[in-house]
Each structure stands twice: as C-alpha cells, then as structure tokens.
C-alpha cells in the first residue's frame, strides 16, 4: 500500500508540469493573434524604392482597402528577428491578418492571411527577373542597391529590403489585380 501511494504521488508530481504545459500557451501572441517566436524586434521602415513610395505595403490587388492593399503605419507592423547571419528568419505580422516569413539568403517569402482565407503560399522572385533588372541597371547606369524581390544584408548585415510583386495563386480569390505586394525594409541588426 505504501509503495502504491508513493508511486501515485511521484507520478502526480511528475505529470503536473506536463499537464500545465499542455494546457497553457507559452508562446506570446501579438495584436492580430499570430504567434511570435523568441527573438528580437526589427525596425520597420518603407522600402527605398517601390511603386508605393514612402509607404509600407502588404496585400493583394492594386487598390487600398482592408481586403486588398494595406498601407500600415510602422508601429502597426511587427517584425520578429529570429537568429543571426545565415540563420536569420524574419517573421512579419501586419494589420488585417497579413503574415509573412522570410529566411536569410532566400528570394522566397511565405505569405498568408487567414482572415481573408488566403492559405500560406510561397512567392519567389525568379533569378531571370533579377538578372534582367541587373542588366537594365548596368545599361542605363542606375545605382539602385535594392532590386525587386528580397535583398539581404544591404546596407548592413541583418537588413532586409522586400519589394515583392508577384502573381497570386488561383486558390486566392482576388477581386482586383491578381498580384501580391509586399514592400518594406526591416533592420534586424544587433545594435
């Protein structure tokens, strides 16, 4: 009897933290309900050059509206910088349910908006588009340091400039121009 009681007590003591962990949400949520991982906040500013000059941009189509293009203020955009250098991931959440994730060195941005029923989709700027823009810059003597797509570590390590304008997938039902737009600069450098 004494062994059974001791075994039950030890099992209860060991199981309690597991039960509490399973029932709690240990990941903080931001204002729009998405989970934020550990890391540090990035500083968000408008992209240096985009068709939406001077604005932060995320959304679909070519018109500003809650269900299309969102032009949030910098304090409405949350960029979480996780890791350093080649292991850097940037997790961005914005008003109206937009969420984007980028991984260092990649031209691929994963974007979703669960409020608008847009499942996570990867958008990649092709190398041929980048090569065409580089050739155009060289031909006309322009010195744009940020190309379309994703530019990492310019002007400093930990910076990322995003100027994405890609076709939306067919399962995203868009009642406007069928393009997804994301334009901003995130500074993840350790200060």
Secondary structure, DSSP 8 states (H G I E B T S, - for coil): -HHHHHHHHHHHHHHHHHHHHHHS--S-B-TTS-B--SSEE-EEE--SS-TTTTS-EEEESSSBSTTSEE---GGG-EEEEES-GGG-EEEEE-GGGEEEEEETT-SEEEEEEGGGTEEEEEEE--HHHHHHHHHHHHHHT---S--SEEEESSSSTTEEEEEEEEE--TTS--SS-SEEEEEEEEE----
